[in-house]
Amino acid sequence: MKYPANQIEFEDMFKTKQDCTDYLISVRWPNGFECPVCASIRYWQKTKGRFECIDCHKETSVTNGTIFHKTTKPLLIWFHAIWWIVAQKNGVSAVGLQKVLGLGSYKTSWAWLHKFRRLMVFNNRSKLKGIIEVDEVLLGGKKSGKRGRGAEGKSLIAVAVEVQGRKTGRVRLARISDASSKSLNKFIEDNIEKPSTIITDEWPSYNGTYFEFSLFHKGLLDIS
C-alpha cells in the first residue's frame, strides 16, 4: 500500500473526494470487493463508494464500520485531518486541528482528534517489561482546595515507563479513578508483563500484592 511521504505527495494523491474513496476501496478490499455477508466477489459498483452484491443483493459502502460512516463532512476534509495529525512532530491539539481545517466547531475538532487517537492504539500491542517506573500525575487547571492525589476536579493519570539505562523506552498511560491499591494494581496488571521490576515512590498503595512483580521504591535500586 502506498502512503504519501510528504505534503506534495499527499496533495498529488488526494485532489478530490473520489481520490479518497478509491484509496479506501484499495485499502479495504486489496484483492477486490468481497461481500461481507456471503463472501461473493460478484458485484455492481454504485456511486459514492457503494457496492451491491449480485448474489445476495446486500448493499454495503466502503465507509461502513469506519470512522467515516454516515459523516456529514467530505472525505477530503477527513483525509486532510489525518495527514495533518500524522505529519506533526510536536503533538497536536483540537484548537490547532480546528484552525487548520476551518471547522466551525471546537467540539467537532475535539471529537475527531479523540477518534483518531483511539484508532492509533494497537489492540494487540505487547506489555511493557523489564525495569518499569510507575507513577501518577494529575491533569487539570489550577483549582482551589485540596492538592495532591485527592484533589477534586482533576483527572488522575497512571504512567508506566520502561527504563533502559539512561534512556526511556515504551510508555503506557491510563486514566484511573483513584490512587488506591485496587486501581494501581489493575493498571500494572493490564500494562506490565510478568516478571518485571517496578520502581515507585513511597505511596502506600504500591505496597499491595504484585503477584510475580518485584517492587522497589525510588532510590533503592541503582539503574544507572
ChimeraX commands (.cxc) that place a marker at each C-alpha (Angstrom):
marker #1 position 0.00,0.00,0.00 radius 0.5
marker #1 position 1.38,3.39,-1.00 radius 0.5
marker #1 position 1.44,6.17,1.57 radius 0.5
marker #1 position 2.34,9.81,0.90 radius 0.5
marker #1 position 5.86,10.62,2.12 radius 0.5
marker #1 position 5.41,14.40,2.24 radius 0.5
marker #1 position 2.94,17.23,1.73 radius 0.5
marker #1 position 3.49,17.37,-2.05 radius 0.5
marker #1 position 2.78,13.65,-2.46 radius 0.5
marker #1 position -0.31,13.92,-0.25 radius 0.5
marker #1 position -1.77,16.75,-2.31 radius 0.5
marker #1 position -0.96,14.87,-5.53 radius 0.5
marker #1 position -2.64,11.66,-4.30 radius 0.5
marker #1 position -5.77,13.25,-2.84 radius 0.5
marker #1 position -7.10,16.04,-5.02 radius 0.5
marker #1 position -10.77,15.05,-4.92 radius 0.5
marker #1 position -13.32,13.14,-2.87 radius 0.5
marker #1 position -13.19,10.35,-5.45 radius 0.5
marker #1 position -9.44,10.01,-4.89 radius 0.5
marker #1 position -10.18,9.40,-1.21 radius 0.5
marker #1 position -12.95,6.91,-1.99 radius 0.5
marker #1 position -10.74,4.96,-4.41 radius 0.5
marker #1 position -7.98,4.84,-1.81 radius 0.5
marker #1 position -10.33,3.47,0.85 radius 0.5
marker #1 position -11.55,0.81,-1.59 radius 0.5
marker #1 position -7.97,-0.30,-2.26 radius 0.5
marker #1 position -7.27,-0.48,1.49 radius 0.5
marker #1 position -10.47,-2.30,2.45 radius 0.5
marker #1 position -10.51,-4.73,-0.46 radius 0.5
marker #1 position -6.90,-5.02,-1.72 radius 0.5
marker #1 position -7.79,-8.19,-3.66 radius 0.5
marker #1 position -11.10,-6.89,-4.98 radius 0.5
marker #1 position -14.55,-6.49,-3.45 radius 0.5
marker #1 position -15.89,-9.28,-1.26 radius 0.5
marker #1 position -19.45,-9.26,0.09 radius 0.5
marker #1 position -19.44,-9.02,3.92 radius 0.5
marker #1 position -22.50,-11.32,4.07 radius 0.5
marker #1 position -21.94,-14.14,1.58 radius 0.5
marker #1 position -18.30,-13.54,0.55 radius 0.5
marker #1 position -19.27,-13.35,-3.12 radius 0.5
marker #1 position -16.89,-11.40,-5.34 radius 0.5
marker #1 position -19.60,-10.56,-7.89 radius 0.5
marker #1 position -20.96,-7.04,-7.51 radius 0.5
marker #1 position -22.37,-3.90,-9.05 radius 0.5
marker #1 position -20.47,-0.76,-8.15 radius 0.5
marker #1 position -22.66,2.25,-7.49 radius 0.5
marker #1 position -21.90,5.87,-6.69 radius 0.5
marker #1 position -20.29,7.26,-3.52 radius 0.5
marker #1 position -18.30,4.11,-2.79 radius 0.5
marker #1 position -21.35,1.85,-2.59 radius 0.5
marker #1 position -21.45,-1.77,-3.77 radius 0.5
marker #1 position -24.29,-4.26,-4.26 radius 0.5
marker #1 position -23.66,-7.99,-4.17 radius 0.5
marker #1 position -25.05,-9.73,-7.24 radius 0.5
marker #1 position -25.73,-12.97,-5.34 radius 0.5
marker #1 position -27.39,-11.84,-2.08 radius 0.5
marker #1 position -28.17,-8.23,-3.07 radius 0.5
marker #1 position -26.66,-6.89,0.14 radius 0.5
marker #1 position -25.61,-3.27,-0.33 radius 0.5
marker #1 position -22.59,-2.00,1.52 radius 0.5
marker #1 position -20.35,1.04,1.50 radius 0.5
marker #1 position -16.60,1.35,1.69 radius 0.5
marker #1 position -17.08,3.52,4.80 radius 0.5
marker #1 position -19.31,1.03,6.68 radius 0.5
marker #1 position -17.78,0.20,10.05 radius 0.5
marker #1 position -15.25,3.03,9.87 radius 0.5
marker #1 position -14.97,6.46,11.48 radius 0.5
marker #1 position -16.18,7.90,8.16 radius 0.5
marker #1 position -19.53,6.10,8.23 radius 0.5
marker #1 position -22.50,8.49,7.89 radius 0.5
marker #1 position -20.25,11.51,8.21 radius 0.5
marker #1 position -21.61,14.84,7.00 radius 0.5
marker #1 position -18.11,16.11,6.24 radius 0.5
marker #1 position -16.40,15.38,2.89 radius 0.5
marker #1 position -13.81,12.59,2.90 radius 0.5
marker #1 position -11.25,15.08,1.62 radius 0.5
marker #1 position -11.50,17.03,4.88 radius 0.5
marker #1 position -11.12,13.82,6.90 radius 0.5
marker #1 position -8.01,12.89,4.92 radius 0.5
marker #1 position -6.51,16.35,5.43 radius 0.5
marker #1 position -7.17,16.00,9.17 radius 0.5
marker #1 position -5.43,12.61,9.30 radius 0.5
marker #1 position -2.46,13.87,7.31 radius 0.5
marker #1 position -2.08,16.96,9.49 radius 0.5
marker #1 position -2.06,14.81,12.65 radius 0.5
marker #1 position 0.48,12.23,11.47 radius 0.5
marker #1 position 2.75,14.88,9.93 radius 0.5
marker #1 position 3.21,16.82,13.18 radius 0.5
marker #1 position 6.37,16.24,15.21 radius 0.5
marker #1 position 5.45,18.16,18.36 radius 0.5
marker #1 position 1.96,16.90,19.09 radius 0.5
marker #1 position -1.45,18.17,18.04 radius 0.5
marker #1 position -4.38,19.92,19.69 radius 0.5
marker #1 position -8.08,20.25,18.98 radius 0.5
marker #1 position -7.66,24.01,18.59 radius 0.5
marker #1 position -4.89,23.52,16.03 radius 0.5
marker #1 position -6.98,20.99,14.11 radius 0.5
marker #1 position -9.94,23.37,14.10 radius 0.5
marker #1 position -7.85,26.21,12.70 radius 0.5
marker #1 position -6.11,24.15,10.02 radius 0.5
marker #1 position -9.34,22.64,8.68 radius 0.5
marker #1 position -11.50,25.70,9.19 radius 0.5
marker #1 position -14.00,23.76,11.29 radius 0.5
marker #1 position -16.71,25.94,12.76 radius 0.5
marker #1 position -16.98,23.96,15.97 radius 0.5
marker #1 position -14.28,23.22,18.56 radius 0.5
marker #1 position -16.46,20.32,19.72 radius 0.5
marker #1 position -16.18,18.72,16.27 radius 0.5
marker #1 position -12.39,19.01,16.13 radius 0.5
marker #1 position -12.11,17.66,19.70 radius 0.5
marker #1 position -14.30,14.63,18.84 radius 0.5
marker #1 position -12.32,13.93,15.65 radius 0.5
marker #1 position -8.98,14.14,17.43 radius 0.5
marker #1 position -10.07,11.65,20.08 radius 0.5
marker #1 position -11.36,9.26,17.43 radius 0.5
marker #1 position -8.00,9.36,15.70 radius 0.5
marker #1 position -6.10,8.84,18.95 radius 0.5
marker #1 position -8.17,5.77,19.81 radius 0.5
marker #1 position -7.51,4.31,16.37 radius 0.5
marker #1 position -3.77,4.87,16.74 radius 0.5
marker #1 position -3.60,2.44,19.70 radius 0.5
marker #1 position -2.82,-1.16,18.70 radius 0.5
marker #1 position -5.21,-3.55,20.43 radius 0.5
marker #1 position -2.66,-6.39,20.37 radius 0.5
marker #1 position 0.33,-4.35,21.48 radius 0.5
marker #1 position 2.67,-6.12,23.87 radius 0.5
marker #1 position 3.00,-5.18,27.52 radius 0.5
marker #1 position 5.97,-3.34,28.98 radius 0.5
marker #1 position 8.69,-5.50,30.51 radius 0.5
marker #1 position 11.99,-5.29,32.34 radius 0.5
marker #1 position 12.55,-2.36,34.69 radius 0.5
marker #1 position 9.45,-0.15,34.79 radius 0.5
marker #1 position 8.91,3.12,36.63 radius 0.5
marker #1 position 5.29,3.69,37.66 radius 0.5
marker #1 position 3.83,6.95,38.93 radius 0.5
marker #1 position 0.69,9.08,38.73 radius 0.5
marker #1 position 0.08,12.62,37.55 radius 0.5
marker #1 position -2.88,14.97,37.92 radius 0.5
marker #1 position -4.18,16.72,34.81 radius 0.5
marker #1 position -6.31,19.83,35.02 radius 0.5
marker #1 position -6.12,23.56,35.55 radius 0.5
marker #1 position -5.42,25.35,38.81 radius 0.5
marker #1 position -8.21,24.96,41.34 radius 0.5
marker #1 position -8.65,25.96,44.94 radius 0.5
marker #1 position -8.94,23.30,47.62 radius 0.5
marker #1 position -7.09,20.10,48.35 radius 0.5
marker #1 position -3.89,19.41,46.45 radius 0.5
marker #1 position -2.16,16.17,45.56 radius 0.5
marker #1 position -3.62,12.74,44.77 radius 0.5
marker #1 position -7.02,13.52,46.28 radius 0.5
marker #1 position -7.57,16.84,44.52 radius 0.5
marker #1 position -11.06,17.37,43.10 radius 0.5
marker #1 position -11.92,18.44,39.58 radius 0.5
marker #1 position -8.83,16.87,38.03 radius 0.5
marker #1 position -8.03,13.61,36.25 radius 0.5
marker #1 position -5.59,11.13,37.77 radius 0.5
marker #1 position -3.38,9.52,35.13 radius 0.5
marker #1 position -1.24,6.45,35.83 radius 0.5
marker #1 position 2.03,6.35,33.91 radius 0.5
marker #1 position 4.40,3.42,33.31 radius 0.5
marker #1 position 7.74,3.89,31.56 radius 0.5
marker #1 position 10.37,1.34,30.55 radius 0.5
marker #1 position 13.75,2.27,31.96 radius 0.5
marker #1 position 16.62,1.36,29.64 radius 0.5
marker #1 position 19.77,2.58,31.36 radius 0.5
marker #1 position 19.76,6.34,30.94 radius 0.5
marker #1 position 17.16,6.13,28.17 radius 0.5
marker #1 position 13.39,5.88,28.14 radius 0.5
marker #1 position 11.63,3.02,26.39 radius 0.5
marker #1 position 7.94,2.50,25.72 radius 0.5
marker #1 position 5.25,4.32,27.71 radius 0.5
marker #1 position 1.73,3.39,28.85 radius 0.5
marker #1 position -0.84,5.82,30.27 radius 0.5
marker #1 position -4.35,5.31,31.58 radius 0.5
marker #1 position -6.90,7.36,33.47 radius 0.5
marker #1 position -7.63,5.81,36.87 radius 0.5
marker #1 position -10.46,6.61,39.28 radius 0.5
marker #1 position -8.20,6.94,42.34 radius 0.5
marker #1 position -4.76,6.10,43.69 radius 0.5
marker #1 position -5.91,3.02,45.61 radius 0.5
marker #1 position -4.13,-0.33,45.55 radius 0.5
marker #1 position -7.02,-1.77,43.50 radius 0.5
marker #1 position -6.74,0.87,40.76 radius 0.5
marker #1 position -2.94,0.82,40.62 radius 0.5
marker #1 position -2.81,-2.98,40.63 radius 0.5
marker #1 position -5.19,-3.18,37.69 radius 0.5
marker #1 position -3.14,-0.63,35.74 radius 0.5
marker #1 position 0.05,-2.60,36.43 radius 0.5
marker #1 position -1.51,-5.96,35.50 radius 0.5
marker #1 position -3.01,-4.55,32.28 radius 0.5
marker #1 position 0.18,-2.88,31.08 radius 0.5
marker #1 position 3.22,-4.68,32.52 radius 0.5
marker #1 position 4.44,-8.17,31.73 radius 0.5
marker #1 position 5.42,-10.67,34.42 radius 0.5
marker #1 position 8.05,-10.93,35.77 radius 0.5
marker #1 position 9.21,-7.31,35.82 radius 0.5
marker #1 position 10.78,-4.93,38.29 radius 0.5
marker #1 position 8.68,-1.91,39.21 radius 0.5
marker #1 position 10.10,1.30,40.63 radius 0.5
marker #1 position 7.68,3.56,42.52 radius 0.5
marker #1 position 7.62,6.31,45.13 radius 0.5
marker #1 position 6.60,5.52,48.72 radius 0.5
marker #1 position 2.86,5.94,48.22 radius 0.5
marker #1 position 1.26,3.25,50.49 radius 0.5
marker #1 position -1.00,1.87,47.75 radius 0.5
marker #1 position 2.06,0.47,45.99 radius 0.5
marker #1 position 2.64,-1.87,48.92 radius 0.5
marker #1 position -0.23,-4.11,47.86 radius 0.5
marker #1 position 0.01,-7.51,46.19 radius 0.5
marker #1 position 2.00,-7.50,42.95 radius 0.5
marker #1 position 1.93,-11.21,42.10 radius 0.5
marker #1 position 5.11,-12.01,40.14 radius 0.5
marker #1 position 6.32,-8.38,40.10 radius 0.5
marker #1 position 9.32,-7.24,42.12 radius 0.5
marker #1 position 8.78,-3.87,43.78 radius 0.5
marker #1 position 11.36,-1.22,44.63 radius 0.5
marker #1 position 10.95,2.31,45.91 radius 0.5
marker #1 position 12.83,5.11,44.20 radius 0.5
marker #1 position 16.39,5.47,45.39 radius 0.5
marker #1 position 16.68,1.83,46.45 radius 0.5
marker #1 position 17.56,0.43,43.04 radius 0.5
marker #1 position 20.62,1.50,41.07 radius 0.5
marker #1 position 19.60,1.56,37.39 radius 0.5
marker #1 position 22.46,3.68,36.04 radius 0.5
marker link #1:1,2 radius 0.2
marker link #1:2,3 radius 0.2
marker link #1:3,4 radius 0.2
marker link #1:4,5 radius 0.2
marker link #1:5,6 radius 0.2
marker link #1:6,7 radius 0.2
marker link #1:7,8 radius 0.2
marker link #1:8,9 radius 0.2
marker link #1:9,10 radius 0.2
marker link #1:10,11 radius 0.2
marker link #1:11,12 radius 0.2
marker link #1:12,13 radius 0.2
marker link #1:13,14 radius 0.2
marker link #1:14,15 radius 0.2
marker link #1:15,16 radius 0.2
marker link #1:16,17 radius 0.2
marker link #1:17,18 radius 0.2
marker link #1:18,19 radius 0.2
marker link #1:19,20 radius 0.2
marker link #1:20,21 radius 0.2
marker link #1:21,22 radius 0.2
marker link #1:22,23 radius 0.2
marker link #1:23,24 radius 0.2
marker link #1:24,25 radius 0.2
marker link #1:25,26 radius 0.2
marker link #1:26,27 radius 0.2
marker link #1:27,28 radius 0.2
marker link #1:28,29 radius 0.2
marker link #1:29,30 radius 0.2
marker link #1:30,31 radius 0.2
marker link #1:31,32 radius 0.2
marker link #1:32,33 radius 0.2
marker link #1:33,34 radius 0.2
marker link #1:34,35 radius 0.2
marker link #1:35,36 radius 0.2
marker link #1:36,37 radius 0.2
marker link #1:37,38 radius 0.2
marker link #1:38,39 radius 0.2
marker link #1:39,40 radius 0.2
marker link #1:40,41 radius 0.2
marker link #1:41,42 radius 0.2
marker link #1:42,43 radius 0.2
marker link #1:43,44 radius 0.2
marker link #1:44,45 radius 0.2
marker link #1:45,46 radius 0.2
marker link #1:46,47 radius 0.2
marker link #1:47,48 radius 0.2
marker link #1:48,49 radius 0.2
marker link #1:49,50 radius 0.2
marker link #1:50,51 radius 0.2
marker link #1:51,52 radius 0.2
marker link #1:52,53 radius 0.2
marker link #1:53,54 radius 0.2
marker link #1:54,55 radius 0.2
marker link #1:55,56 radius 0.2
marker link #1:56,57 radius 0.2
marker link #1:57,58 radius 0.2
marker link #1:58,59 radius 0.2
marker link #1:59,60 radius 0.2
marker link #1:60,61 radius 0.2
marker link #1:61,62 radius 0.2
marker link #1:62,63 radius 0.2
marker link #1:63,64 radius 0.2
marker link #1:64,65 radius 0.2
marker link #1:65,66 radius 0.2
marker link #1:66,67 radius 0.2
marker link #1:67,68 radius 0.2
marker link #1:68,69 radius 0.2
marker link #1:69,70 radius 0.2
marker link #1:70,71 radius 0.2
marker link #1:71,72 radius 0.2
marker link #1:72,73 radius 0.2
marker link #1:73,74 radius 0.2
marker link #1:74,75 radius 0.2
marker link #1:75,76 radius 0.2
marker link #1:76,77 radius 0.2
marker link #1:77,78 radius 0.2
marker link #1:78,79 radius 0.2
marker link #1:79,80 radius 0.2
marker link #1:80,81 radius 0.2
marker link #1:81,82 radius 0.2
marker link #1:82,83 radius 0.2
marker link #1:83,84 radius 0.2
marker link #1:84,85 radius 0.2
marker link #1:85,86 radius 0.2
marker link #1:86,87 radius 0.2
marker link #1:87,88 radius 0.2
marker link #1:88,89 radius 0.2
marker link #1:89,90 radius 0.2
marker link #1:90,91 radius 0.2
marker link #1:91,92 radius 0.2
marker link #1:92,93 radius 0.2
marker link #1:93,94 radius 0.2
marker link #1:94,95 radius 0.2
marker link #1:95,96 radius 0.2
marker link #1:96,97 radius 0.2
marker link #1:97,98 radius 0.2
marker link #1:98,99 radius 0.2
marker link #1:99,100 radius 0.2
marker link #1:100,101 radius 0.2
marker link #1:101,102 radius 0.2
marker link #1:102,103 radius 0.2
marker link #1:103,104 radius 0.2
marker link #1:104,105 radius 0.2
marker link #1:105,106 radius 0.2
marker link #1:106,107 radius 0.2
marker link #1:107,108 radius 0.2
marker link #1:108,109 radius 0.2
marker link #1:109,110 radius 0.2
marker link #1:110,111 radius 0.2
marker link #1:111,112 radius 0.2
marker link #1:112,113 radius 0.2
marker link #1:113,114 radius 0.2
marker link #1:114,115 radius 0.2
marker link #1:115,116 radius 0.2
marker link #1:116,117 radius 0.2
marker link #1:117,118 radius 0.2
marker link #1:118,119 radius 0.2
marker link #1:119,120 radius 0.2
marker link #1:120,121 radius 0.2
marker link #1:121,122 radius 0.2
marker link #1:122,123 radius 0.2
marker link #1:123,124 radius 0.2
marker link #1:124,125 radius 0.2
marker link #1:125,126 radius 0.2
marker link #1:126,127 radius 0.2
marker link #1:127,128 radius 0.2
marker link #1:128,129 radius 0.2
marker link #1:129,130 radius 0.2
marker link #1:130,131 radius 0.2
marker link #1:131,132 radius 0.2
marker link #1:132,133 radius 0.2
marker link #1:133,134 radius 0.2
marker link #1:134,135 radius 0.2
marker link #1:135,136 radius 0.2
marker link #1:136,137 radius 0.2
marker link #1:137,138 radius 0.2
marker link #1:138,139 radius 0.2
marker link #1:139,140 radius 0.2
marker link #1:140,141 radius 0.2
marker link #1:141,142 radius 0.2
marker link #1:142,143 radius 0.2
marker link #1:143,144 radius 0.2
marker link #1:144,145 radius 0.2
marker link #1:145,146 radius 0.2
marker link #1:146,147 radius 0.2
marker link #1:147,148 radius 0.2
marker link #1:148,149 radius 0.2
marker link #1:149,150 radius 0.2
marker link #1:150,151 radius 0.2
marker link #1:151,152 radius 0.2
marker link #1:152,153 radius 0.2
marker link #1:153,154 radius 0.2
marker link #1:154,155 radius 0.2
marker link #1:155,156 radius 0.2
marker link #1:156,157 radius 0.2
marker link #1:157,158 radius 0.2
marker link #1:158,159 radius 0.2
marker link #1:159,160 radius 0.2
marker link #1:160,161 radius 0.2
marker link #1:161,162 radius 0.2
marker link #1:162,163 radius 0.2
marker link #1:163,164 radius 0.2
marker link #1:164,165 radius 0.2
marker link #1:165,166 radius 0.2
marker link #1:166,167 radius 0.2
marker link #1:167,168 radius 0.2
marker link #1:168,169 radius 0.2
marker link #1:169,170 radius 0.2
marker link #1:170,171 radius 0.2
marker link #1:171,172 radius 0.2
marker link #1:172,173 radius 0.2
marker link #1:173,174 radius 0.2
marker link #1:174,175 radius 0.2
marker link #1:175,176 radius 0.2
marker link #1:176,177 radius 0.2
marker link #1:177,178 radius 0.2
marker link #1:178,179 radius 0.2
marker link #1:179,180 radius 0.2
marker link #1:180,181 radius 0.2
marker link #1:181,182 radius 0.2
marker link #1:182,183 radius 0.2
marker link #1:183,184 radius 0.2
marker link #1:184,185 radius 0.2
marker link #1:185,186 radius 0.2
marker link #1:186,187 radius 0.2
marker link #1:187,188 radius 0.2
marker link #1:188,189 radius 0.2
marker link #1:189,190 radius 0.2
marker link #1:190,191 radius 0.2
marker link #1:191,192 radius 0.2
marker link #1:192,193 radius 0.2
marker link #1:193,194 radius 0.2
marker link #1:194,195 radius 0.2
marker link #1:195,196 radius 0.2
marker link #1:196,197 radius 0.2
marker link #1:197,198 radius 0.2
marker link #1:198,199 radius 0.2
marker link #1:199,200 radius 0.2
marker link #1:200,201 radius 0.2
marker link #1:201,202 radius 0.2
marker link #1:202,203 radius 0.2
marker link #1:203,204 radius 0.2
marker link #1:204,205 radius 0.2
marker link #1:205,206 radius 0.2
marker link #1:206,207 radius 0.2
marker link #1:207,208 radius 0.2
marker link #1:208,209 radius 0.2
marker link #1:209,210 radius 0.2
marker link #1:210,211 radius 0.2
marker link #1:211,212 radius 0.2
marker link #1:212,213 radius 0.2
marker link #1:213,214 radius 0.2
marker link #1:214,215 radius 0.2
marker link #1:215,216 radius 0.2
marker link #1:216,217 radius 0.2
marker link #1:217,218 radius 0.2
marker link #1:218,219 radius 0.2
marker link #1:219,220 radius 0.2
marker link #1:220,221 radius 0.2
marker link #1:221,222 radius 0.2
marker link #1:222,223 radius 0.2
marker link #1:223,224 radius 0.2
view
